[in-house]
Amino acid sequence: MTLEETVLPVARMLFEGEGTILSQGHLVTVEAPMGALVISFMKERGRIRTNASLRHDLGDSHYWRNLKEYAAWGEQPALRRTFAPDRFTSHPEQVLKEINRHITEPAFPLAFKALAAIADHHDKKRKIADAIKRAAPSEAHVNIHGRYSLRKAIQSFDCSARGAFEIRPDSTYCDLEIQHLSLEKMEQLITFLNAS
């Protein structure tokens, strides 16, 4: 029996029968109708591991790795169970009940918290991108390290200097590095910083 054939009796009943079932051979997932929470089934050492996560294409990988990070301090829901394969066909209602009690029900509020965090993160990234476009419209792109690296302003200030403003796209701060700044320009820069 394939993994899909084994778990299908339970997978069809998840989310009151309204989930979207996807099979990739080694992995079967059931996506909630709200389109964020996913229950996955995978073979592991002769048993079937079942766990919860966010849909992988929401936000970036930081948000779907571990829903448990969104649990209240001191609470650590397992969001994971393993079952003998024959239980899916012999006792599907009992397996469904255990999945709902130990995985689905505790995972739903955590999924909503994660979605709120994704929305905040996206909003922060948009604000940073807008600020960079205002400050340096010709340089508003992300480098290979995933950061904005603004160099032209430093070279305009002192053509002999090297360096960059490094801004992570999800941070409200930036790092500034300047090398080979002439003493005259250093004096101007320090005067400006002290005046501010």
Legacy VTK file of the C-alpha trace (Angstrom):
# vtk DataFile Version 3.0
C-alpha trace
ASCII
DATASET POLYDATA
POINTS 196 float
0.000 0.000 0.000
1.296 3.471 -0.850
1.441 6.227 1.767
-1.468 8.001 0.061
-3.648 4.876 0.062
-2.812 4.265 3.725
-3.640 7.749 5.060
-6.527 8.619 2.703
-9.335 7.377 5.017
-8.185 9.872 7.666
-6.973 12.624 5.310
-10.441 12.823 3.707
-12.047 13.516 7.093
-9.608 16.211 8.250
-10.989 19.755 8.478
-14.516 18.308 8.353
-13.836 16.902 4.900
-13.033 20.309 3.381
-9.229 20.071 3.248
-7.195 19.986 0.028
-5.204 16.753 -0.260
-1.880 16.719 -2.121
0.386 13.706 -2.553
4.054 13.706 -3.516
4.628 9.988 -3.000
6.800 10.251 0.130
4.608 13.010 1.605
0.852 13.559 1.808
-0.459 16.934 2.951
-3.925 18.190 3.804
-4.359 21.949 3.625
-7.043 23.616 5.730
-9.811 25.503 3.891
-8.446 28.762 5.338
-5.309 28.032 3.295
-2.604 28.351 5.930
-2.468 25.307 8.181
-1.181 22.052 6.693
-1.275 18.588 8.250
1.359 16.313 6.746
1.869 12.554 6.750
5.241 10.921 6.162
6.687 7.433 6.637
9.254 7.208 9.414
10.827 3.939 10.588
7.816 1.780 9.770
5.325 4.245 11.255
3.512 7.268 9.904
4.499 10.636 11.331
1.821 13.309 11.368
2.553 16.958 12.103
1.337 20.528 11.541
2.994 23.469 9.806
2.131 26.586 7.853
1.803 26.307 4.093
5.400 26.509 2.823
4.863 29.413 0.415
3.591 31.817 3.088
6.117 34.384 4.215
9.654 33.043 4.150
11.107 29.883 5.630
11.499 31.524 9.041
7.743 31.350 9.574
6.826 27.796 8.682
9.721 25.855 10.172
8.172 25.541 13.603
4.683 26.617 14.655
5.612 25.853 18.275
7.577 29.118 18.373
4.217 30.918 18.464
3.008 29.074 21.584
2.719 31.013 24.851
5.819 30.885 27.036
5.886 27.650 29.024
3.481 25.865 26.675
4.979 23.390 24.261
2.290 21.624 22.242
3.746 18.591 20.463
1.888 19.172 17.155
3.221 15.772 16.153
2.149 12.130 16.523
3.227 8.831 15.049
0.846 6.011 14.217
1.079 2.415 13.107
0.034 2.327 9.422
-2.737 -0.245 9.949
-4.587 2.096 12.360
-5.446 4.425 9.449
-7.610 1.729 7.864
-8.732 -0.215 10.958
-9.579 2.760 13.244
-9.694 5.943 11.095
-12.116 7.790 13.411
-9.861 7.165 16.416
-6.773 8.372 14.509
-8.703 11.456 13.361
-9.745 12.177 16.950
-6.118 11.980 18.147
-4.878 14.193 15.289
-7.558 16.777 16.039
-6.884 16.757 19.790
-3.066 16.766 19.699
-2.277 18.517 16.413
-5.058 20.395 14.618
-6.801 22.112 17.547
-3.617 23.432 19.204
-2.122 24.357 15.803
-4.956 26.612 14.566
-4.367 29.525 17.004
-0.605 29.247 16.424
-1.167 29.413 12.656
-3.162 32.640 13.081
-0.361 34.121 15.226
2.169 33.128 12.568
0.031 34.746 9.848
-0.103 37.970 11.882
3.706 37.846 12.233
4.051 37.315 8.472
1.822 40.340 7.820
3.903 42.491 10.213
7.130 41.239 8.642
5.838 41.992 5.130
4.737 45.482 6.211
8.153 46.164 7.753
9.939 45.009 4.575
7.696 47.272 2.465
8.419 50.303 4.684
12.179 49.665 4.495
12.055 49.264 0.710
10.111 52.555 0.455
12.653 54.367 2.663
15.538 53.082 0.538
13.800 54.077 -2.693
13.358 57.600 -1.303
16.977 57.849 -0.108
18.691 56.188 -3.078
16.276 55.478 -5.943
19.008 54.318 -8.341
20.407 51.789 -5.829
17.187 50.272 -4.480
18.015 46.604 -5.046
18.999 43.656 -2.858
22.505 42.164 -3.116
23.439 38.460 -3.133
23.385 38.356 0.683
19.744 39.488 0.728
20.603 42.996 1.930
20.422 46.436 0.451
23.962 47.661 -0.093
24.160 51.375 -0.871
27.621 52.502 -2.030
27.139 55.495 -4.343
26.455 58.010 -1.566
29.782 57.210 0.112
31.686 57.536 -3.174
29.874 60.811 -3.936
30.863 62.103 -0.516
34.523 61.079 -0.968
35.653 59.512 -4.250
38.655 57.835 -2.557
36.511 56.161 0.119
35.067 52.657 0.012
32.201 51.234 2.000
28.484 50.751 2.115
25.288 51.181 4.011
24.140 47.586 4.651
20.428 47.242 5.403
18.641 43.950 5.995
15.266 44.090 4.240
13.471 43.243 7.495
15.433 45.424 9.939
14.799 48.961 11.120
18.536 49.618 11.439
21.481 49.748 9.064
25.204 49.155 9.345
27.595 51.717 7.939
31.154 50.928 6.972
33.524 53.486 5.469
37.170 52.835 4.656
39.864 55.200 3.344
37.909 58.341 4.175
40.082 61.441 3.811
40.733 63.477 6.955
38.952 66.478 5.440
35.797 64.447 4.721
36.037 62.775 8.144
36.007 66.215 9.732
32.942 67.218 7.686
31.149 63.993 8.583
31.900 64.292 12.317
30.802 67.943 12.293
27.531 66.904 10.641
26.973 64.013 13.105
27.673 66.243 16.116
25.338 68.930 14.765
22.536 66.359 14.353
LINES 1 197
196 0 1 2 3 4 5 6 7 8 9 10 11 12 13 14 15 16 17 18 19 20 21 22 23 24 25 26 27 28 29 30 31 32 33 34 35 36 37 38 39 40 41 42 43 44 45 46 47 48 49 50 51 52 53 54 55 56 57 58 59 60 61 62 63 64 65 66 67 68 69 70 71 72 73 74 75 76 77 78 79 80 81 82 83 84 85 86 87 88 89 90 91 92 93 94 95 96 97 98 99 100 101 102 103 104 105 106 107 108 109 110 111 112 113 114 115 116 117 118 119 120 121 122 123 124 125 126 127 128 129 130 131 132 133 134 135 136 137 138 139 140 141 142 143 144 145 146 147 148 149 150 151 152 153 154 155 156 157 158 159 160 161 162 163 164 165 166 167 168 169 170 171 172 173 174 175 176 177 178 179 180 181 182 183 184 185 186 187 188 189 190 191 192 193 194 195
